[in-house]
């Protein structure tokens, strides 16, 4: 029998203090019943002796301190799950918003999740094809990896996220593949774009969408990535599916974390964010991976917009420590009209060597990747030199690399928003670009690969 408390002592913003409580647990769900019969939900943030600090999801406006009742439910936030969640759209708390029926659950799972025992982890393996050359060719995504997308205000990270969600697939590994898309703090217009894009392309059939809008409760924003990852763990480890989780925008999540921390009057850390933000982000990112004895896997692409394009800002800084690389979007490439404006030089996939090569992508992949990187880096150096000294001061070889850098951006990096390139197509474009360089400069590709693939490039 649940006990009602009439001992609310104080309300501050979205927070509520209740005294005289017994047997209450951290993160426990609560119901607040107003004198009019309205029910609001919340959860326990802190417990001290017989006092509990609550966060009210729908806000505390209109709650009467003396007459409202608080009921502790004895459980945390749970997500009802079944295979029927695929093809559905939910809000940030996991309630359907697509007009369809409620989920008849096979199980109800606490969204906190269980940490994966390091001994039980399998190393990330196998290539995931996104259809985007600047990722697949230069910084491949590996099954079980955490590979964030670092963007900035006004850059097309939403378009890129939607394109990856539509096009991502496994090309070698057998098993069902699905995408879980979690959006946090987005506008109604952005939510409508994502939903209509998934429906227009048919990608919704193999996807689960969780949408938290900018005017939804802050505490819902905190729950959204955990609810999405709970759904991912259920599909991956209970039904052997390969799940790609795309989360946008983690900056909005961290802002919500800072807002709650300020309301609790906690001592702020860097730039006002709570000192435990690293640990909090790790509880999200570390839910990606593969488990020994399980066929399924969870791969993550967190998207975050760096405030003022500052890579040293706490959000990208801490994310970089936890994850296995990063994909950078370039404002310079965006201004030049290149989509997707991925800057391959500072981008890095630390696990790329585990998912490329013969039997995984193609035998020439590693060599093409390294040669394109080196040639583009030299081309950009020559471009800067030409600005200072003028093109007249460049050698013929320098001019070759200068032309290569321009062509690389226009033909390799740039592609259509609905263009889904296979890894074979991506590597062939790379050979076509390298065919314009003197063969003596191709020092990072094997002679047998030059013989095998360069002839094909020349014939185009």
N, C-alpha and C positions, 0 to 999 in steps of 0.2 A: 504494500500500500504506500503510495507516494505521499509525502508530507508537504503541506503548504506552509509557507513562511510569510508573515506579515511584518517582517522586521527590516524593511529597507531603511537604511540610515542616511544615505546620501546618494545623489545623482550628479555626475560631472560629465558633461558631453555624452558620449555613447557608453560611459561606464556607470556601473551601479554597485553600491556596497550593501551587502546583506549580513546581518549579525545573528548570532545564536544558532548557527548551522551545525549539523552533525553528519559525519560520514560522507562528506563531499569530496570529490576527486578533481584533480587538475584536468582541464579540457572537457569536463562533463557538460552535457547539454542541459539547458534550463528552459522553462516556459514562464513567461510573465503574463499574468492575467489581470487586465485592467477592470475597474468597476463596470464598464460597459460590456464586458465579456470578450473584448478583443484579446487575442493570444499573440504574443510576440516571442521570438526565439532568441536565445543567447547561449554563451558558454562561459565556463569558469576560467578566468585568466590567472588567478592567484588565490592561495588559501593561507591564512595566518590565524592559528588558534581556532576560534569559533567564528571567524569573519571570512567572507568570500567576496572577491572582486569579480564582477561579471561584465562581459562585453555584450551589449544588446545589438543584435543584427540589424533590426529595422530602425534603430535609434530610440532615444528615450523621451522624445517630445510627447507631451500629453500624459505621461505616466504619473499617477498620484502616489507620493511616497507613503502616505498613511493607509491607503485602502487597496493598493495593488498587491497581488499574491505572487510569490515566487515558488516554483515547483522544480526540484532537481530530478532529472530523469534517469540518473544512474548509468548513463552510457555516453560515448562521444558521438561525433558526427559520423553517420554511416551512409554508405552508398549502396542502394539496391542494385544488384547486377544480374544479368543473364545475357545470353547471346543476342537477345533482341535489342540491346543498346546500339548495335551497329546500324548505321543509316538514320540515327536519331539526333535531335538537337536539344540540348539542355541548358538551363541557366547555370550560374556559378556554383549553386548548391546541389546540382544534379536533378532538378525538377524539369520535366519535359516542357518545352516552349514551342514545339512545332505543331501543336494541335493534335498530336497522336495520343494514344492511351498511356496511362502510367505503366511503368515496367512491372511485370509480375516477376518478382525476384527469385532466382535460384539460391541466392545468398545475400546477406547484408554484411559489408566489410567496412571496418573502421578506416577512415581516410588517412590516419596517421601512418599506416603501413608498418612493415617490419624491416629493419635494416638487413641487407644481404650479408651473411657471414662471409668475410674475405676468403676463407678457405673454400667456400662453395662457389665462388665466382669463377666463371670461365672467361678467358681472354677474349676481347672483342675480335670478331673475325667475319669475313665475307663482305663483299662490296655491295653497297646500296646505290643504285643508279637514280640520280635525281633528274636526269635529262638536261642539266645545266653544265655546259662545258667547263666553265671556270671553277666549278666544284668537282665534277667527276674527273676531269683531266688533270687538274693541278692540286686539289686538296680533297681527295676522295672521302666520302662518308662511309664508315665501317659499322656493321651491325653490332649493336651493343655500346656504341660510342656516345659521348656527349660533345656535340660540336656546335657552339653558339654562333649566332650571326650578330655582329656588332654593327649597328647602324647609327643614324643621326636623324634629327628632326627634318622632315621634308624629303627624305630618301625613300625609295620604293620597297622597303622591307616587307610591307603587307603584300604587295604583288608577288615578291619572290617567295614568301611563305606559302601563299596560295598555290603558286606554280609547283613548288616542291611537293605540296600535299597532293596535287593532281597527278604528278608524274612519277613519284618515287616508286621504285619496285626492286625486288631482288632478281638477279639474272642467273644465278647459279643454284642457290639454296632452295630446296623445296619447302612448301608450306604456305599457309594463307598469310597474306600481307594486308595490314590495315593501318590507317592513320587516325590518331587522336589529336584534335586541334583544340587548344585551350586559349581563349582570348580574354585578357584582363584589362579592365579600365578603358575599353574602346568606346567610340561613339556609336550611336545608332546607325549612322551612315556606313561606318566601317563594318559593323556586324552584318548589315544588309548586303554589303559587297561580298563578304566571305560566304554567307549562306547562299546567295544567288549564284556565286561562282561554283560552289560545290554541286548545287542542283543542276546548273546548266551543263556541266561537263559530265555528270553522272558519278563524280567522285564520292558523292554522299553515300552511295551504296556500300562502300568499304571504308566508312569514316564514322567517327563519333565527334560531335561538336559541343563544346562547353563555352557559353558566351556570358561574360560578365561585363556589363555596360558601365560607363563612367559614373552614372547616377545611381548605381546599385550600392548596397551597403559595403563599407570598407572591409568588414570582416569576411564578406563573401569573396572579395578579391584574394584574401589570404587563403581561403579554402579551395579556390578554383584549381590551382595546379595540383594540389594534393588529391582532389577528387578525380581529375583527369588521369593522374598516375595510378590511382587505385583501379580505375577502369582498365588501364593498360596492363597492370599486373594480373588482373583477373583473366583478360584475354590471352596474355602471353604465357602465363605459368599454369593456368588451369585448362586452357584450350589450345596450347601449342602454336599460337599465332605469333608472327613477327610484327611488332608494333613500332611505328614511328610517331613520337610525341612532339608536336610543334607547339611551343608556348610563346605567345606574344601579348603584351610587351612586359618583360620582366622588370623594366624600370617602373612601370605602374604598380607592380607587386611590391617593390621595395619602398615606393612612396607610401603605400598603404601601411607597410610595416613601420615606417617612421612615424606616421600619423598616430597609430595605436601606441607606440612607445612614448610619444609626447603626451598623449592623454593619460598615460599611466605615471607620468612624471619621472621617467627613468633618466638616468644620467646619459646624455647623448655621446656618441662616438664621433667618427669623422663625418663632417658636414651634416651633423644632426642625426645621422642614421644610428640605430642601436648597435651597441658593441657586439651583440650576438648575431649580427646579420650574416657573417661568414658561416656560422654553424647552421643558421636557418636555411640559407641557400644550399648548403651541403645536404640537408635532409631532403631537398627536392632533387638536386642533380644526381645524387648517389643512388637514386632509385632506378637509374638506367643500368643495363647490363645483361649478361647471360649467366645462367645458373647451371652448374653441373647436374646432369640427369634430366634437365628440362629442355625440350626442343625449342620453345619460344624464346623471344628476346625483346628487349625494350631499348630503342635508340632515341636520343633526344636532340632536338634543335631548338634551344631557347633563343628567342629573338629579343634584343634589348637595344634601345636607342640611347646612345651616350649623351648625357647633358653637355651641351656646348662642344660636342665632338671630342670630349676629353677622355682619353684612354686611361688616365690616372684617376678618374672618378671612382669612388668606392664600388659602384655596381659592376662596371666592366673589370675593374681591378680584381675584385674578389672572385668574380665568375671565371676569370682567366686562370686563377690558382686551382680551381676545383675541376674544371673541364679539360678536355684533351685537344686543345687547339682553339682556333677562332677563324671565322670568315669575316673579312672587313669589307664594308661598302665605302666607295670613294666619292666624295662630293665633286672632285675634279672630273672624274669620268661621267658622273651624272650631268654635270654642266655641258659636257661634250655630246650629250644625247645618247650615251651608251647604256643599254639595258641588257642584263643586270650590271650595275656599276661595281662589280666585284674587283677589288684591288688584290691581285694574286701574290704580290711581293710580301706584304706584311701578314697575309693569311697563312694559316698553318693547320694541317691535320696531322697530329702527332702519331696517329695509328695508321697512316696511309700505307706503309709498307706491308701491313698485315692483310690487306685486302686487294692488292693489285698483283699483276704478273700472270704468268702462264697458268691456265686452269681457273683463274679468278676473273681477270679482265682480258688482257692480251699480253703476249710475251714482251712487247716493246714498250709497255706503259711506263715503267720506271725510267727508262732512258729518255722517252719523249718528254715526260714531266720535267726531268732535270735539265734537259737541253732547252726547252721552251723557257723555263724559269731563268736560266743563265743568259739566254739571248735577250729576253725582255728586260732583265736588269741592266744589261750592258746598253741596250737601246735607250733606256731612260737616262742613263748616265750621259750618253752622247747627246741626248736632247737638251739636258741642262748645260752641257759644254757648248752646244751650238748657240744657246741663248747668250752666253757670255762672250764667246769668240767669233760667232758667226759661222755659217755653214761652209764658207770658203776655207776655213781652217781645218776641216774634217778630211780624213783620208777616205779612199773609196770603200774600204771595209767598214769604217765608222758610218758612212752613209748607208751601207747595206743594213746595219743594225738599227739605224734611225728609222729607215723605211719598215723594217721588221716590227718595231715597237708599234708604229701606227697601224700596220696591217693586223697585228696580233689583237689590238683592242677592237678593231672594226669587224674582224672575221671570226676570231676565236672567242673573245669575251662577250661580244655583243651577239644577241640572238633574240628572236621573237618571244613575246610573253606566252604564246601557245606553241612554241617550237620545242619538241621533245627529242633531243639528240641522243642516240645510242652511244655507248662508250666507243664502239668501233668508228662511228661517224666523227666523234670528237678527236680521236687519235689520228684519223685520216686528215682532218683539217690541220692538225699540228704538223704532220709530214708535209702537207702542201705549203705551209708557211716556211718550214725549214728548207724546202727546196730552193728558195730564193737566196739562201746564204751560201757562201763558199763552203765546199765540202770539207776543206781543211779546218774550218771553224766548228764542225760538228764533232766535238770531242767527248760528248757525254752519251752518245748512242753507239751501239755496237756496229761494226762494219757489216755483219750479216743482216742486221735490221735495216741498215741503209740500203743494202742491195735488194732486200725483200720488199720494203715499203716505199723507198724513195722513187723507184721506177713507177709505182702506182700513182704517186703524187705528180710526177712529171707528165704522165699521160693525161692528166685532167686539164 
